[in-house]
């Protein structure tokens, strides 16, 4: 089986569910194809997440055109240092960039702020901190951007969508210092059970992705087991983090049932009950 071949459609869920975090603009299928496949397995809503100014405009436009799509807009934590310091090497998707300094960061944040005011934009994120891909030289830009996104989310009454990679303590610290928005979502939750208890006490939503199915992910499963059901979401983060047994192949919203069924097993509940709770939680988190 080719690693590039899309996995088959899973058995449809009996109860509708929502994908709380996806990147339709990075997937091979058209938006219409991706939504049709998701609908075929009872994934009836998706949150399309922007990672830079261009992607955030695309998310907002796509949500405006498709009732089942809800947009979240932001500068990804790794985008902020690229804007400030430049990115001479770039990458296939990003391309090389000249340094723009803090003025360029503020200009980009102003565009995110304007998008966040739109009714069909339901979230501000993914924002946060990433100590894995950005070194010490990028910390200041990431923190400034994160704090700005928190303020934007609160001012517009939108959900805050957090990217937290190898930065748990600093993310929690900044949320406490700034005051978290009423609705805060830890996308692709990556903490352990103790952090899940901290998030639960603060009322933060925890969204679990396909990596909860990976063999080496017992700490994630331990966190899922103790997270209050009313704070649990499911996501694909597609095209990334495809759940087992399809790890390494392209991910898409139609694979949510695979992850949700694994989550139900971890929690010792039936998939219908969990799907209903997750849909309600996602609608509450993103106000749709």
N, C-alpha and C positions, 0 to 999 in steps of 0.2 A: 504494500500500500504506500503510495507516494506521500511524503511529508507535506507536500503542498496541496494535496487533495482535501477538499472540504469534507468534514465528517458528515455522516448521514443524519437526517432528521430523527431526533429521539421520539419516543412515544409521547403524544400530546399530554399536557397536564389537564386534569379535569376542572381545575379552578384557575382562573386567570392570574397571571403574575406580571411584575414589571422588572425590567432590567434597569437598575439604578445608575449604571455608568457604562457607556459604550462610546466608540469612536467610529461612527458609520463612514466618515470621510477617509478612514485608513483601510477600509475593507474593500474587497474585490467586487462585491455585488453592488448594483445600484441601490439607492435608498429604497426604491419601490420593491425591488427584489428582496432586500434584507428585511423589510417590514412584513412582506407577504410570508416569508419563511417563518418569521417570529410568530405571526398571527396563526399560522398553521399548527403551532404547538402550544397555543394559548398564552404566548408572551404578548400582551396587548398594549404595552406602553414601554417606551425607552427614554432614558435621559441621555441626550447627545451632549458630549462634553468638549468644549474648546480648550486648546492648550496655548494658543497665541492669538494675536489680534485677528489674523486672517481666519483661523479656525473658529474663533468665537463669532465672527460675522456669519460664517457658514452655518454654525449651529443655530443661531438666531433665525436665519432665513429658512432653514430646513424645518424648524419647529413651527414657523409661521405657515408653512405650506402643508404640514402633515399633522393632523390632530393628535395622533398617537405619539408624537415626538415632543419632548420638553427639553429646552436648552439650558445649559450651564456654561458660563463664559468666564474666562480667566487667562492669566499668564501662568503657565506651568512653573513650578519652582525652578526648574532648570532653564526656563526661558529668560527669567529676570537677569541672571548673570550674563547671558549671551547678549542681551540688549545693552547692558552697562559696559561690559568689558570686550565685547566682540567675540567672534568665533571664527578665527582664521582657517581652521580645518573644516568646520561645518560637517555636513553629512549628506547622504543622498537626498534626504527629505528637507533638511534645514538649510543647506547651502552656507557658504562662507559669509561672514558679516563683519563690518567695521565696528569699532567701539562707538557707542552713542552716549555714554555717560548717564548720570542720573536724570538729566533733562529728557533723554529719550525714554527712560523708564516711566517718568511722569506723564509723558505724552501717551504712551501705550496704556497706562493705567486710566487715563482720562477716557480713552475709547472704550475700555472695559466698563467703566462707570456708566457711560452713556447707554451701552447695550444692556446693562443690568436694570435699567429703568423700564425696559420693554416688558409688556404683560406676559408674553410667551417665553420669556427668560425666567426660569424658576430657581436657578442656582447661580452662585458665584464660586467658581472653582473649575478645574482642580488647582488649588493653591496649597501652600504649606512649605515644607522643607524636605530637601533630598540631600543627605550627606553621603550618598553612595556615588552619584554621578557628578556632583559638584564639590570641588575641594574647598579648603579654607578660604581661598581668595574670593569665592562666590557667596560666602555666608551673609555678608552685610546686605548685598542686593536681594538675596532670597528673603531675609527677615524684613527688609523694608517693604518688599512686594507683598509678603504675607500679611503684615499689619495693615497695609492699604486695602487688601481684599476683605479683611475682617470688617473694616470700617464701611466699605461699599456694601457688603452684604447686610449689615445692620441698618444702614441708612435706607436701603431699598426694601427691607423686609424679606430678603431672599435667603434660601438655604446656603450654608457655607460648605463646600465640598473640599475635603482635606486630602492631600497627597502627603504621606508620611513615610519616608524611607530612611531607615537607620537614624531616625531623629525623634524618637518618641518623647524623651524628656523635654527637648526644646520646643516641640510642637505644643505639648501640654502647658509648658511654662508661658509661652506667648499667648495662648488662648486665655489663660488665667489673667495675665497682665492686661490684655486688651478688653477682656470680657467677651465671651463667645456669643455669636448670634443665637437667637431662640432655637433655631434648627441647624444643627451642625452634624455633618456626615463624615465619618472616617471611611473614605473610599479604599477598596482593597485592603481591608483591615489587616494589619501585619503585627499587632502586638500579641502578648501572651494573656493568660487568664487574669493575672493581677492587673494588667492595664485595662482589660475589659471591665473589671470591677470599678476602676477609676472612671472610665468613660460612662459606665452605667450610672454612677453616682452623680455625674454632671449632666446626664440626660442626652449624651451624644449617641447618634445612630452609628451602628457598625455594619458596614456592607462587606459581605464575603464574596470572594471571586473564586475562579476555578482552582486556584492553588490550594484551597482547603481540601481538595481531593488528592493532593500529591503525597507520596509515601512519607516524605521527610517533614510533613507539615503538622505533626502532632500538637505542637503548641497552639497552632491556629484552631484545631479541632477542640482543644481544651478551652480556648477562649469562647468559641461558639457555644460550647456546652453550658457556660455560666452566664452568657449574655442574656439579658431579659428579652423575651420574645417580642415585646413591643418596640424594641430598639434594633431588631435584626433586619437587614436588607440583603438582597442578592444582586450580583452584577456579573457582567462578562469581562469588562475592560477590554473588549474585543477591539482589534484582532489578537490581543495578547492573552496569556494565562488560560489557554484552553484546558478544560478539565480532563482528568483521566477518564477513560483510556485513550483520549485523543491528544494528549499533551504533545506540543510541538507542531500540531497542524493548525490551520487558520481557525480562529474563534469568531463567533457571531452571536447576536442575541438569541437565535433559535436554539442555542445550546444551554440556555438557562436551566431547562428542566434537568439536565444531567447534574449540574451543581446543586440545585435545590433538593433533588432526591438524596444526594450524599449528605446534605445538611440535615435533612429530616432524620436520616439514620443516626447521625451523630447526636441529635437532640432526643432521640427515642420517641419521635412523634410521627404522625402520618403526613404524607406530602400534601394532602388537601388542606389540612389545618395550617400547615406552615405556609403554603402558597397564599392562602387567604390573609394570614397575618402580614406576610411580607408585602403583598399588594397594598393593604391598608396603610402599613408603615411608610411605604414609598410615596403614596399619595399625600400622606400627612407631612412627610419630610419636605416634599417639593410643592406642596399646596396645589395639587391638580385634581 
